[in-house]
Amino acid sequence: HSANFLTLVKDGYYNGTRFHRIQPGRFIQGGDPNSRDDDASTWGLGGPEKTVPAEESGLIHAEGVLAAAKVSGAVNSSGSQFYLTASPQHQFDGNYVVYGRVLEGLDLVKEVSNGEIREEKAETPVEPVTIISTRIL
């Protein structure tokens, strides 16, 4: 999972994508290339056709972790979509792969997670935050 994420970061895959899904005080989700477009009806549906095989990291969904999103009911993770937790989300432990953590900017994750949600599409922010660019430090 971490190798896949780092490859996508290095390739600039996430540049210009938006955090397209939020759950207030819980998490923010990004990594969908469809979110570069203004048509919010397609957000959350995109990504590479590949998936990442499930793996046991031994990590839990504490506050400020990076984890792999997946289609509900799927075993394997999405090829690109991920989420950052704004608070502990232990109901996801054992079902989604945690592979990183927020080192700086947790306050921003929390702020974004509490953004206003669109009435016409649940969990979609009115003013989504865009990832301008990514890099490996």
Residue pairs with C-beta under 8 A, 6 or more apart in sequence:
1 52
1 55
1 57
1 68
1 77
1 97
1 99
2 99
2 100
4 52
4 79
5 66
5 82
5 99
5 100
6 136
8 14
8 31
8 80
9 134
9 135
9 136
10 136
12 133
12 134
13 33
13 80
14 30
14 31
14 80
14 131
14 134
15 131
15 132
15 133
15 134
16 36
16 130
16 131
16 132
17 30
17 31
17 32
17 33
17 35
17 36
17 130
17 131
18 30
18 32
18 35
18 36
18 43
18 128
18 129
18 130
18 131
19 28
19 29
19 30
19 35
19 112
19 125
19 128
19 129
19 131
20 29
20 30
20 32
20 34
20 35
20 40
20 43
20 44
20 124
20 125
20 128
21 28
21 29
21 30
21 43
21 44
21 83
21 123
21 124
21 125
22 28
22 29
22 112
22 113
22 114
22 115
22 117
22 123
22 124
22 125
23 113
23 123
24 113
24 114
24 117
25 86
25 87
25 110
25 113
25 114
26 85
26 86
26 87
26 89
26 113
27 83
27 84
27 85
27 86
27 89
27 113
28 83
28 84
28 86
28 109
28 112
28 113
28 129
29 44
29 69
29 81
29 82
29 83
30 81
30 82
30 83
30 84
30 131
31 47
31 69
31 78
31 80
31 81
31 82
32 43
32 44
32 45
32 46
32 47
32 80
32 81
33 46
33 47
33 80
34 42
34 43
34 44
34 45
34 46
35 43
35 46
35 128
40 118
40 121
40 124
41 121
43 124
44 81
47 78
47 79
47 80
47 81
48 79
48 80
49 79
50 79
51 70
51 74
51 76
51 77
51 78
51 79
52 68
52 76
52 77
52 78
52 79
52 97
53 76
53 77
54 75
54 76
54 77
54 97
55 97
56 97
57 97
57 98
57 99
59 65
59 98
59 99
60 88
60 90
60 93
60 98
61 67
61 85
61 88
61 89
61 90
61 91
61 92
61 93
61 96
61 98
62 85
62 88
62 101
63 85
63 86
63 87
63 88
63 106
64 84
64 85
64 86
64 101
64 102
64 106
64 109
65 84
65 85
65 98
65 100
65 101
65 102
66 82
66 83
66 84
66 98
66 99
66 100
66 101
66 102
67 82
67 83
67 84
67 85
67 92
67 96
67 97
67 98
67 99
67 100
68 77
68 78
68 81
68 82
68 96
68 97
68 99
69 77
69 78
69 81
69 82
69 83
69 96
70 76
70 77
70 78
70 81
70 96
71 78
77 96
77 97
84 102
84 109
85 109
86 106
86 109
86 110
86 112
86 113
86 114
87 110
102 109
112 125
112 129
115 125
115 126
115 127
115 128
115 129
116 125
116 126
116 127
117 123
117 124
117 125
117 126
118 124
118 125
118 126
